Amino acid sequence: MIETMSAKHFVNDATHLVNSALQALTITNPSVALDAENKIIYRRPGHAPQVSIISGGGSGHEPSFGAFVGEGLLSASVAGTIFASPSAEQIRRAIMSRVDAQKGILVTVMNYTGDVLNFGMGVEKAKAAGMKVEMLVVGDDVGVGRAKAGKVGRRGIAGTVLVHKISGALAATGASLEDVYKVAKLTAENIVSVGASLDHVHVPGRAPPDPNSSEKLADGEVEIGMGIHNEPGSGREKVELPKLVERMLQQLLDQKDKDRAFLRVNSNEVVLLINNLGGVSVLELGGITAEVVGQLEKNYNIKPVRVLSGTYMTSLNGLGFSISILNVVNTNIGGPSMLQLLDAPCEATGWAAPVKKETWEAKSSQVRDASASAVDEIQASGLKIDPEAEKAALISGLERLIAAEPAVTRMDTVVGDGDCGIGLKRGAESVLKMVSQTKLSGDAVVDLSKIVQVVENTMDGTSGALYAIFLNSLVHYLRQQASAGVATAKVWGTALKQASEALSRYTPAQPGDRTLIDALHPFIEVLNASGDFKKAAEASKKGAEGTKGMKASLGRTVYIGGSGFEQVPDPGAWGLSELFLGLAGVKSSEPDYEMV
């Protein structure tokens, strides 16, 4: 995990940033409009009358709240500056002029003092004008317990979006304000959430954080229960993900923790929300989600009926995540259930839940039987090869390639991203293990096919794909020459040439482009001309050496630029030539290639 929060931003003017981001919402969703002066995003008129739902708060929590405005969700949102509540006047204008008031209005706000006071003032002004308005304050965070929170109560964090979604879907059905408020309140009372972060966030336009500040988290340290405005949580620890998730779930679900036992999960239906606070990669959020779901089932026997994982409420680019658990209960209003409301479609760019309820409820455990589609056992070709000589040549070639890894890595560090040597070594070690532990059949096609399977499973990236395509083609063309009976140099040469031609259909690389082709092509040409594997290997090495000073036409080196190509040969070509020399029985020379 990255452990330093970036203070770099593309837009450093916080006022311009908020205003332009609000404008962008009207670009990505044509059903919403912007009152720029008051920072209000609202649904355009023309839809059927319904209870209007308004929310909002400080900016910096996107997609909350503006991107949740749309059919089936919020009717309007009001934005403050970054991490600051909108004013009471902004809120009053939203309530009294930007939404349909015919069936009443529900104002939902997270439990922060500024938000509660300003939204409350706007609500009271609307009531004084004779409007039918209800206000609900959501506090779902258990990061700060009862003792410390005192009269303020729990903060509102990501679980609030579930309240918005469920109440918004109910309002869209034409339900009364009384029922919409009741279900929203019931939802809020059945949600618990907690967050964790590796660092505090930086607000655009502010001075960079002091690296010596006591607020800064140490390397490897996690703030458990951190709020969405950099507020402290329950404590800091150096802890890996499994233990971190364990602590977070304890705060959410441990009934023995009387300071935090806000919710007893007593329903057979539980919704899980894993929320990205803004700076966690999609890949890492997937790992977090898997860990949370696994521990819920193992330690609490909870199997969520819905799992939402994504970015719903951020803390700018916060390097953290939150877990929210909704205990699904009966709404007792005679209408759709909480789950049905959660599943109901909506038209808001910030809401992401693309899986249909039918898919969730099917609970399918079916998998495709690999044996049903797998390729049959490799059929013998009859193309013979001395298994002992074959094994010796393979071991020699693979060991030489493995020994060349440091040199190849040094070269690739200059002209690439430094992973070529490791990739070749990983593949070579895997093939060497297979060859050493397996009795070769003496059938060239069968044995090469087994090697191809190892290469495909252990070598990734561009070079792995090139090797896999080439070797699969080589298997094909060797099988076509099975009538020869013995895999002679001539047979190998012909098949190699045909496989090279097949490879050219997938890559434009030609000799002179500074790729592994510069080592492969001369090997094939000399082998076909001479029938001598050693001469062919030496030609391959000469071809690889010739790439030093050759400007790349393909591959990562093209993008890296610089003069590195003048200092070292192409690492892929060098590695392949080392393999060929080893296969031909040429012992590794010392010293390894040294960079000039």
N, C-alpha and C positions, 0 to 999 in steps of 0.2 A: 504494500500500500504506500502511496505517496504521502509524506508526512509534513509537507509545507504548503500552506494555503497561499495561492498566488495573489499578489497585489497588483497584477497586470490586468488591464481591461482594454477592450477596443473602444469603449465609450467611457470617458472619465468625467463628463459633465452629468451629474446625477439627475438634474432636472430635465435635461434634454433626453436622457436615457429613459426615464419614466414616461415622458410624453410621447416619445416615438414608439415605445413598446406598446402603449395603449392604442396608438394609431394603427399599429400592425395587426391588432386583433380584428379591426374592421376590414382589413385586407384579406385575412385568412378565413374569416367567417362573414359572408355578406348579409347574414340575418341580424347582425348587431351593429349598433351605431355608437358614436363617441360624443359626449359632451366634454370637449377638451378643457373648457374653462374650469369645470368642476371635477374633472377626471372620473367621469361616470361612463361605464360601458353598459348599454341597455339594449334589450330586444327591440327591434323595429316594430312599429304598430302594424296591425292587420291580422293578428292571430285571435283565436276564440278567447273570450273572457275567462280568466282563471285567477286563483290566488297568486299574487306576485310575491316572489321571494327575493329579498335583497340581502347581500352580504358585502364584505369588504374589509379593508384594513390597510396596513402599511404595504408599500410595494416591496419587492424583493422575495416574494413567496410564490412567484409564478410556477405553474399555471394558475394557482389560486391568486386572485378570485375572478379576474376578468375573463380568463379563458374558460370559465365554467358558466358563462352567460350564454344561454341558447335554449331552444325548445327542449323541454323535459328536464331542465336544470334551473339555474338562476334566471331571474328576470332582469336583474341589474347588479352591478358591483360598483363600489366607490373606493378609489385608490388614494392613499396618502403618499407622502414622499417615502423614501426607503426606510423601512422599519418604524414609520411614524403614522399614527392614526390620521385618517382624513378628518376634516373639521366638521363640526355640527352643521354648518351651513351647507357644505357639500352633501351631507347625508340628508338634510331636510329637502334639498332640491331633488335628490334621487327619489325620495319617498313621494313627494307631492307633485312631481312633474314628469318623471321619466318612466313610470310604470303604470299599468292598468290597475286602478284602485277599486273597480266595481265589486269584486268579490273579497276584498280585503288584502292586507299585506302582512307577510311574515318577515321580520328582520332577524337574521341570524348572525351573531357576532362571536368571535373567540374571546375567551376570558383574559383580556389585558385591560388594565385600568383606563388607559386613554381611549381604547376602542369602546369599552362599555359606557364611559361617560359621554363621549361624543355621539355615539349611535343612540344612546338613551335620550340625549337632548333632542336629537332629530326626531325620534319617535314621539316624544312628549309634545313637541311642536305640532306634529301631524295630528296627534290625538286632540290637541286643543283646537285644531281647525275642523274637527268633526270627522276625521278619517278613522277607519277601522284598521288598527295596526296592533300586532303582537310582536314581542321581542323575546328571542331565546338566546341565552348565553351558553356557549359550549366550552366545557373544560374536561378534556380527556387525558391530559398528561399525568402520568403517575411518577415522573422523574423526581418531582419534589413531593414529599409525603405530607400528611395532614399537619404534623407538628410544625414543620418549617413554613408551609403555605399559610397556615393560620386562617384568618378571616377572608383572605384574598381568594383562597380555593385553588383548584387545579387550573393550569394554563391550558389554552386551546392549541392543539397542533393538528397533525395530518388527519386524525380520525374525523375531523370536522367535515371533510369532503364527503364522507359517507352519509352524514346528516343532510348535506346539500343534495346529494344524488337521490336519496330516498324521498325526502320531502318534495323535491322538484318533480319527481316522477308522479307523486301522488297529486300534486297541484295540477299537473297536466291532464289528469283524468276528470277535472272539474270538481274535485272534492272541496268541502267547505273549509274556511279558515280554521274553524275549531278542530276539525280532523287533521288538517295539515300540521297545525301547531302540536297537537297531541302526539302524532307519529314522529315528528321531528324531535320532540322532547324525549319520547320513549327511546328513540335511536341514540340520542346523546347520552342518556343514562345507562346505556348498555355498551358503551365503547370505552376501552382503555388503550392508551398509547404510551410509548416511551421511545426516546431517541438516543443516539450516541454519535459522537463526532471525533475525528482525529485532530481537528484544529478549529479555531475561530475563523470567521469569514471576514473579508475585507470589503468595505463599502466603497464603490467607485467615487473618486473625487476626494476621498479622505487621505490623510498622510499614511504612508506605509506603517504597518505595525512595528512597534519596538521589539526587536528580537530578544531583548533582555527582560521584557515585561513578564510579570508573574502570571499574567493571563495566558501566555503562550504555553502550549502543551509540549512536554518533552518528547523526544523521539520514541515512538512505540507506545505513547501514552494515549488513552482514550478517555474522553469525558462522557460518562454515562449519565443520561438524562439531560443533556444539554438542550436548551430551548432553541427556538427558531430565530432568536435575535441575539445569539451569543450568550444567553443567560446560563449561569452555571447549573449543573445537575446535582446528582447525589454524591459524586466523587470522581476521582481520576484513578485509573489503574493501567499498568502495563499488562495487557491481556490479549491473547489471540482470539480469533473469531468464535470458535466453539464455546470458550468460556465466557466471552462477552455476551453471546446470545443466551447462554444459560442464565447469566445475571439479569438480563433484560426480561426474559420470560418469568423469572422469579418475581420481579417487581410487578409484572402484569397479573400474575396468576396465583402467587403464594398466599393462601388464606391465613397463614400464620403470621404474616407481616401485617399487623394491625394498622401500621402507619400508611400502608398502601393497598389494603384489601378493599378496593373500591368496587370490585365486580366479582360476583360468583358466576362462573360460566356453567349454567345448568341447562343449556339447550343442546339438542342434538345437531343443531345447525350453527356453525361458527364461520364468520367471514374474516379472512386474514388480509391485511393491507401492508405491503412492504413498500415504503416510500423513500425515494431517493432525495436527499436534501440538496442535490444539485451538482455535486462534484464527483459522484461515484460512477465509474464506468458501467455500461450495460452488462459487460462480462462479469464484473465483480458483484453487481447487484444480483445477478443470477446465482452466483455462489452463496451469497447471503440468504437468498430466498430458499435455496435447497437446505441450508443449515437450519433455518428457522422451522421449516415444515417438518424436517426430520426429527428435531427435538420436541416439537409439539406432540407428534405421534408417540415417540418413545417415552417421554417423561410425563405427559399429561393425557395420553390417549385421546388427543384431539386431532381429528382429520377435517380440516376446513372444507366446507362445501363450495366456497369460492375463494380463490387466491388472486389478489390484484397486486401486481408488482410493477412499479414504474415511478414516474415523476409526477407527483400530484401537488405537493406543497413543499417548496424549497426554502432554503435559507441562503439566497443568492447561489454561490457555487460551493455550498457547504460540503465538506468532505465527510459525510455521514449519512445515516439512514434512520428511519423510525419504523417501529412495528406497531400496528394497530389491530386490535381484536374486537370484533362486533359479535355480541351474543344475540343471535336472532330470536326475537320473542314475538308472540301473537299481538297484533295491533288492536284487535277487538273493535274494528270499525266496520266490519262487514265487507271490506273491499280487498284489494290485492295485498299480499303478504309483503314483508320487508324484502324477502328475496326477489319476489316478482318486481318490486319497485326498483331494486338494485339492478336487475337484469333489463329493465325497460330501456328501449332505445332513447337516445338524446342527440342533440345537435350542438355540441360544444367542443371546441378543439382541444380543451384541456383534459377531457375525460377519455380514458383509454381502458376499455373492457370489451374487446372484440369477440370473445367467445360466447356463443349463444347458450341460453339456459338448458336447451335440449342436450347440448354437448356435455355440459357439466353433469346433468342429471342422469345421463346414460352410464356414467361411471365405467366406461369401457376399459377392460383390461386386456383386450385382444392385441396380439402382436403377430407379425408375419413370421412364419416358420422359415428360418434361414435355409433349412435343408431343402425346402420346396423350390427355391429359386437358385440355389447354389450350383456352381458348375460341377459336373460330375468329376469323380476321381480322374486325375490326369491320365490320359491314355498313353500307353507306351507307343513310341514312334518307330522303334527298330533302328534308329540312328545311333550306332554304338560309339562309345568312348571308353577308354581305359579308366575305370573308376579311381584307381590308386594314383595315376598320373594326374587325373582331373582334380582330385582332392589336394594333391601336393601343390599344383599350380594355383588353385584357388587360395589356399592358405598363404602361399608366398605373396600373391598379389594383394590380398586383403591386409596382411601384416605390414606390407610396405606402405599401403595407403594410410593405415592407422598411424604409422610412424611419421608420415608426412604432415599430419594434422597441425603441429605448431607452425610449420612454414606456411601452409595454406592459410591458416588463421591470420598470421602476420600480414600476408599479402592482402587478404580480404579486409583487414582493418584499414589498409591504406586506400583501397579502391571500392570498398563495399561497406556492409554493415557488420562484418566480422564473424558471420555465422557459417560461412561456407565450409571451413575445415571441420567444425563440430558436426555439421550435418553429414558430411562424407564419413567421418569417423563413426558416428552413430550407426549409419547404415552398414558400414564395413564390419563393425563389431557384431552386429546382429546376424549378418550373413556368416561370419566366421564361427559364431556360436552354433548356428544351425549345421554348418558343414562339419564342424568338429564332433558334434553329437549325433549325426545322422549317417547311416551307411548309404553312400551314393549308389544309384541304381545302375550306372553305366549307360543309361539312355540319355543322350544329350538334351533332348526336349524335356523329359521328365525332370531332370536335375535342374535345368535352367528355369523351368516353371516354378519350382519350389523357391529358388533364389528370388525370382520376381515377386512372389508373395511376400517375402520378408522385406524387400526393398519398398514395396508399396505401403507396408504397415509401419515402417520406421523412418523413412525419409520424406520430409515434407518440403514445402517451398517450391520454387521454380526448378531447382536442380533435381529434386525428387520426382517431379512430374516428368521432366525430360528423360530421366533414367528409366522411369516406369514405362513410358511410351516406347522408347527405343527397345527395351528388353522384351516387352510384350510382342513387338513387331519381329524381333529376332527369333523368338519362340515360333511364331507363325511361319517365318520363312525357312527355319531349320526343318520344321515338320514337312514343309513342301518338298524338301530334298531327302526325305526318309529313304527313298529308293536307292540312294547312294550306299546305304548300308553302314558306312563308317563316317564319322565326323572328321574329315580330313581338313587340312589348312584351306584347300580349295573350297570345300563346303562352307566352312566358317566365313571365308572371304566373300563368297557370293551372298550368303545370308546377311552378313554385316552391311554390305553395300545396299541390299534391298531394304534393310531396316533403316539405314541412314536416309534413304529416299522417302521412306514412310514418315520419318521424323520431320522432314522438311515441309510436310503438309501442315504441321502444327507450329512451326517456328520459322521465321524468315532468316534465321542465322545461317551464314555462309562463312567459309574460310576468309579471314581478314576482318571479321566483325568483333574480334577479341572475345570469344566465348569458348566453351569446351569443344565446339566444332573444330577449332583450330588444332586440337589434339586428336580428335576422333577421325577427321578426314584423312590425314596422312597415314594413320595406322591402317585404315581400310585400303587405301590406294596401294601402299607398299605390300601389304599382305596379299592382295590379289595379284600383284605383279611378280612377287618373289616366292610366295608360299612360306616365308620365313617369319615366324612370330617375333623373334628377337629384333630383326631388322625393322619390322613394323613398329615395335615398341620404341626403338631408338628414333624413328621418324616422328613418332608421336611426341617424344620429349623435345625434339628439335622444333616441332610446331608450337609446343607450349612456350618454349624459350623465346620464340619469335614474336610472341604477343607482347613482350616487354617493349614499351614505346609505341605500341599500336593503339590508336584512339578507338574507344569503344563505340559501336553503332547500336548496340542493344544492351539491355540489362541495367541494373541499378547504377553502374558506373557512369552511365550517360547523365543521370540526374545529379550525381554527386559533383561531377566536374573536377576541376583542379588538375594538377600535374602528376598525380599519383600513378597514372598509367605509364609514365616515363620511368618510374622507379622499380616496378615489379611486373612480372608476367600476370596473365589472367589466372586467378586462383583455381577456378573450375577446370581450366585446361591443364594446369599443373597437376592437380589432384588426379585427373583421369590418366595422364601420362605416367604417373607413379604407379597406378593400378596396372597398366599395361606392362610396364617394366617388370613388376613383380610377377605377373602371370607368365611372362616369358622367362622367368628364372633369374633375372638380373637382381643381384643383391643391392640393398640401399647403400648409396655412397655417402660419405661424410666429408665435409659438413653438409647439413641441409642448405638449401638455397638461402643465401643471405641477402637481405635488402640492401641496395646501394644507398 
